[in-house]
Amino acid sequence: MDPYSVEGELVNIHTTFHQAQYRTVVDFDTSSFSPSNTLPARVLKLRAQIALGNYDEAVSDVEGEESTPDLAAVKAFAEYSKDPWDSEETIQAVEQLVQQEPDNLNVQLLCGSVLANVGRKDEALALLSRHQGSLDAVALIVQIYLQQNRTDLAAKEAKSARGFAQDSLLVNLAESWVGLREGGEKYQQAFYVFEELAQAPASTSPTSLIAQAVAELHLGRLPEAEVALQQALEKQPENPDAIANSIVLNAILGNETEELRARLGTVAAKHEFLVGVEARREAFAAACERYDPKFEP
């Protein structure tokens, strides 16, 4: 039996993880799980720790067990997540794992995530393409394609997953991510998925509330987006994505954003929003220099 299927032993902890209920995953009772599912459950718990920012705890948990590829991949992912800007040694560990264990699913997912984050997206896609029916891999592939602005390939990937996983949360999420890029009526369809997650007591989280807010922004429902972002920040005041999207919302509303930008800089100085803004500012300044009119005295 597929442990992630509706009848499988891992379905609840797996679903809870992808609902971004990370604290619940960490506290999940897995004592009754069969031996074959003990390691996959442990990896989910460790990934939840990393998502909560508990990088050192995750590394400490697997110390001395790096001979197990899944746990070595967890360690590399945790170390990279803790300090992405000083990760040369971690990248080398990732490269070694990819070379030695390319067919291990957790190596594919965690090392593929690191490769994608450092700009080696084609290598990440090549690694993830080796998966054997993993919806986690499909979801990551969709995200990478969207980062590359290859919406057509992301849509194709999500559609293929729908063929073998009709009612999966991950497929619904992947299709919704694609829908936010495709636009039109897809905005509303994506909104329904995110709203259901965000508003249900069992699945609400900063992540789902931010996703709902982004869909609301695309639909032009600014007050509703503001409420969702406020709820996300109440749950996690230093969530960088909630702060970044609040900057976008306030810019649309014509409000000052300097305080929020400073706050984001404190929380996540290298957040992609700030990096993107700075890159555009530099590009604009360079363009201005090229076309700056010169007047003869």
C-alpha positions in Angstrom: 0.0 0.0 0.0 1.2 3.5 -0.8 1.9 5.0 2.7 0.8 8.5 1.4 -2.6 7.2 0.0 -5.9 7.8 1.7 -5.5 4.5 3.5 -1.8 4.9 4.1 -0.1 5.3 7.4 1.6 8.6 6.5 -1.3 10.4 5.0 -2.2 12.5 8.0 1.3 13.7 8.9 2.0 14.3 5.2 -1.1 16.3 4.7 -0.5 18.3 7.9 3.0 19.1 6.7 1.7 20.5 3.4 -1.0 22.5 5.2 2.0 24.2 6.8 1.0 23.0 10.3 4.6 22.5 11.2 4.3 22.6 15.0 1.6 19.9 14.7 3.9 17.8 12.6 6.8 18.1 15.1 4.5 17.0 17.9 2.8 14.2 15.8 2.7 10.8 17.6 4.4 8.3 15.2 5.1 5.7 17.9 2.7 3.2 16.3 4.1 3.6 12.7 5.4 0.5 11.0 9.3 0.2 10.7 9.2 1.0 7.0 7.5 4.3 7.7 9.6 5.4 10.6 12.2 7.1 8.5 9.8 9.0 6.2 7.9 10.2 9.2 11.1 11.3 10.9 12.2 13.3 7.8 8.8 15.1 7.7 9.3 16.0 11.4 12.8 17.3 10.7 11.6 19.3 7.6 8.9 20.8 9.9 11.6 21.8 12.4 13.5 23.5 9.5 10.4 25.3 8.3 10.0 26.6 11.9 13.5 28.0 11.8 14.9 25.4 14.2 17.9 24.7 12.1 20.3 23.7 14.8 17.8 21.3 16.3 17.4 19.5 13.0 21.2 19.3 12.5 21.8 18.0 16.0 19.0 15.4 15.6 20.8 13.7 12.7 24.4 14.2 13.8 26.3 11.0 13.4 23.7 9.4 11.1 24.9 10.9 7.8 25.4 7.4 6.4 21.7 7.4 5.9 21.2 9.4 2.7 17.8 10.8 3.8 19.3 12.2 7.0 22.4 13.5 5.3 20.0 15.4 2.9 18.2 16.8 5.9 21.4 18.0 7.4 22.5 19.7 4.2 19.1 21.3 3.7 19.1 22.6 7.3 22.6 24.0 7.1 21.8 25.7 3.8 18.5 27.1 5.1 20.3 28.5 8.2 22.8 30.4 6.2 22.3 30.5 2.4 25.0 33.1 1.9 27.8 31.0 3.4 27.0 27.6 1.9 30.0 26.5 -0.2 30.7 23.5 2.0 27.0 22.6 2.1 26.7 22.8 -1.7 29.6 20.4 -2.0 27.8 18.0 0.4 24.7 18.3 -1.8 26.6 17.6 -5.0 28.1 14.5 -3.4 24.7 13.3 -2.3 23.2 13.9 -5.7 26.0 11.9 -7.3 25.8 9.0 -4.9 22.0 8.8 -4.3 20.1 10.3 -7.2 17.2 8.0 -6.8 16.6 8.6 -3.2 13.4 10.7 -2.9 14.5 12.8 0.0 17.8 13.5 -1.7 15.8 14.6 -4.7 13.5 16.9 -2.7 15.9 18.4 -0.3 19.0 18.6 -2.5 16.9 19.6 -5.4 15.5 22.5 -3.3 19.0 23.7 -2.5 20.2 23.5 -6.1 17.1 25.5 -7.2 17.7 28.1 -4.6 21.3 28.7 -5.6 20.2 29.2 -9.3 21.0 25.7 -10.6 17.4 25.1 -11.6 18.1 22.9 -14.6 20.2 20.6 -12.4 17.4 20.5 -9.8 14.8 19.6 -12.5 17.0 16.9 -13.9 17.3 15.4 -10.4 13.6 15.7 -9.6 12.6 14.2 -12.9 14.0 10.8 -11.6 11.1 10.6 -9.1 8.7 7.6 -9.2 5.2 9.1 -8.8 6.1 11.5 -6.0 3.6 14.4 -5.6 6.2 16.2 -3.5 8.6 16.1 -6.4 5.8 17.2 -8.8 5.0 20.2 -6.6 8.6 21.3 -6.4 9.0 20.9 -10.2 6.0 23.1 -10.7 7.5 25.8 -8.4 10.8 25.7 -10.3 9.1 26.0 -13.6 7.1 29.0 -12.3 10.4 30.6 -11.0 11.7 30.2 -14.6 8.5 31.8 -16.0 7.8 28.5 -17.8 4.1 28.5 -17.0 3.2 26.2 -19.8 5.5 23.5 -18.5 4.3 24.0 -14.9 0.7 23.6 -16.1 1.6 20.4 -18.0 3.3 19.0 -14.9 0.3 19.8 -12.6 -2.1 18.3 -15.2 -0.1 15.1 -15.4 -0.2 14.7 -11.6 -4.0 15.1 -11.7 -4.1 12.0 -13.8 -2.8 9.8 -10.9 -3.8 11.8 -7.8 -7.3 13.1 -8.3 -8.0 14.4 -4.8 -4.6 15.3 -3.6 -4.0 18.5 -1.6 -0.6 18.9 -3.4 -2.2 18.7 -6.8 -4.8 21.3 -5.8 -2.0 23.6 -4.5 0.1 23.1 -7.7 -2.8 23.9 -9.9 -3.5 27.0 -7.8 0.1 28.2 -8.1 -0.2 27.9 -11.8 -3.6 29.5 -11.8 -2.1 32.6 -10.2 0.2 32.9 -13.2 -2.4 32.1 -15.8 -4.8 34.7 -14.5 -8.4 35.3 -15.6 -10.9 32.9 -14.1 -8.0 30.9 -12.7 -7.6 33.6 -10.0 -10.9 32.7 -8.5 -10.3 29.0 -8.7 -7.0 29.4 -6.8 -8.7 31.6 -4.3 -11.2 28.9 -3.4 -8.4 26.4 -2.7 -6.4 28.9 -0.5 -9.4 30.2 1.3 -10.6 26.7 2.3 -7.1 26.0 3.8 -6.8 29.4 5.4 -10.3 29.6 7.0 -10.6 26.0 8.3 -9.5 25.8 11.9 -7.6 22.6 11.3 -5.5 23.9 8.4 -5.2 27.7 8.9 -1.6 28.9 9.0 0.4 32.0 8.0 1.3 30.3 4.7 -2.3 29.6 3.7 -3.4 33.1 4.8 -0.7 34.7 2.7 -1.7 32.6 -0.3 -5.4 33.7 0.2 -4.2 37.3 0.4 -2.2 37.0 -2.8 -5.3 35.6 -4.6 -7.4 38.5 -3.2 -4.8 41.0 -4.5 -5.1 39.5 -8.0 -8.8 39.7 -7.8 -8.6 43.4 -6.7 -10.2 42.7 -3.3 -7.8 44.9 -1.3 -9.6 45.1 2.0 -10.0 41.3 2.1 -6.3 40.9 1.3 -5.4 43.3 4.1 -7.5 41.2 6.6 -5.8 38.0 5.6 -2.3 39.5 5.9 -3.1 41.0 9.3 -4.2 37.5 10.4 -1.0 36.0 9.1 1.1 38.6 11.0 -0.9 38.0 14.2 0.0 34.3 14.0 3.6 35.0 13.0 4.7 38.7 13.4 8.1 38.2 11.8 6.9 36.2 8.8 8.9 37.7 5.9 6.5 36.8 3.2 3.6 38.3 5.1 5.6 41.5 5.5 6.6 41.5 1.8 3.1 41.1 0.6 2.0 43.8 3.1 4.5 46.2 1.3 2.9 45.3 -2.0 -0.6 45.9 -0.7 0.3 49.3 0.9 2.1 50.4 -2.3 -1.1 49.6 -4.3 -3.1 51.6 -1.7 -0.8 54.5 -1.9 0.4 54.2 1.7 3.9 54.7 3.0 6.0 51.5 3.0 9.3 52.6 4.5 8.5 51.2 7.9 7.5 47.8 6.5 10.6 47.7 4.3 12.8 48.4 7.3 11.0 45.7 9.2 11.5 43.2 6.3 15.2 44.2 6.2 15.6 43.3 9.8 13.8 40.0 9.6 15.2 38.8 6.2 17.8 41.2 4.7 18.2 39.0 1.6 14.5 38.4 1.0 13.7 38.0 -2.7 11.4 41.1 -2.6 14.2 43.3 -1.3 16.8 41.8 -3.7 14.4 42.2 -6.6 13.7 45.9 -5.7 17.4 46.7 -5.4 18.2 45.0 -8.7 15.5 47.0 -10.5 16.7 50.2 -8.8 20.2 49.6 -10.1 18.9 48.8 -13.5 16.9 52.0 -13.6 19.9 54.0 -12.4 22.1 52.5 -15.1 19.4 53.3 -17.8 19.2 56.8 -16.6 22.9 57.2 -16.9 22.9 56.0 -20.5 20.2 58.5 -21.5 21.1 61.4 -19.3 21.1 64.5 -21.7 24.4 66.4 -22.0 24.1 70.1 -22.4 26.9 72.1 -24.0 27.8 75.3 -22.1 
